[in-house]
Amino acid sequence: MTAPRIQTTLVGSYPIPSWLVAHPSDQAMKDATAVVLHLQELAGIDLVVDGELYRFDPNHPETNGMIEYFVRPMDGIRSEIRRDDIEVFRAQTHLGFRRRPAGVVEGPVGEGALDLVEAYERVAELSLRPIKFTLTSPYMLARMLLDTHYRDHAALTLALADVLAAQVKAIDAAVVQVDEANLPGRPEDAELAAEAINRILDAVPGLPAVHLCFGNYGGQRIQSGNWARLAKFFDLLRADHIVLELARPGYGDLEMLRDINPRLKLGIGVIDIKTTVVEKPGDVAARIQIAADLLGGAERIAYVHPDCGFWMLARPIADAKIQALVAGRDLFEGRD
């Protein structure tokens, strides 16, 4: 059978196995990551992810380590948060969903002990499938920090972008995906976010991608807005494709993306990760068809995937949703 035209992939995270939490070690982490990769292979996922298990932070489970993992090892950022830091941070009303900063910027930002290349290399040897490597957007990271050094959001954002871009140059994954869950609620920052993210995308040896969602903070959607408001951002973006949250908010404004940046391929969210209800293959196929109709055809759809990562769900539910994703894609393409 010929390869599917629309590829299946996941966004990044997978529920951390209870046995890894109970007995953490380097070998257990390697074994757990191998399990996550293998279950995707068995399900028929075309572009697999590592599950981001090594980023799990039991002290801040709301974001599954997608912030702290990146900023804590960096030079210039203090991780010990003081009471007066919290008071200043909480005065920033746009971050009401978060009670404390991920760190305090006290000097020029540098890579410090952050080593994304090693993180990827540990995974690359565990699967023969093409692998997607994920990292958090510098725009989102900057928004989660208390900045007492640059005192300029743009300067901090671009400094973080340069640190991440320098590491990405040595990551030869099939796809490197930058995750941005804050910009959809602040489209007025499109130019800054695009400039910062493009610095990383330009350094990617393989295919560069961007995941955009409305937040998954403790399993909750924390941003409001629609994709039409990000048209300027999409036009500026130098990515191969974008990975969009759509199953939860719905496909109502997808038609507005029909004429955006014609070089930009689309990844369509067809699995709702904010519910424990497992989709049927027919549900997934119907969602792909809705998206194709709104876009004027399925030609722009390069990938189908869950809306966001699976880390908030129980493993059996996540596994069932992964199987439904592949079965639904196959049903849509008449591959069953």
Secondary structure, DSSP 8 states (H G I E B T S, - for coil): ----SSEEB--SB----HHHHHS--HHHHHHHHHHHHHHHHHHT-SBEE-BTGGG--TT-TTTTTTTHHHHTTSEEEE----HHHHHHHHT-GGGTT-SS-S-EEEEEEE-TT--HHHHHHHHHTT-SS-EEEEEE-HHHHHHTSEESSS--HHHHHHHHHHHHHHHHTT---SEEEEEESSGGG-GGGHHHHHHHHHHHHTT-SSEEEEEE-S--BTTB------GGGGHHHHHH---SEEEE--TTT-STTGGGGTTS-TT-EEEEEEE-TTSS----HHHHHHHHHHHHHHHTSGGGEEEEEESS-STTS-HHHHHHHHHHHHHHHHHHTT--
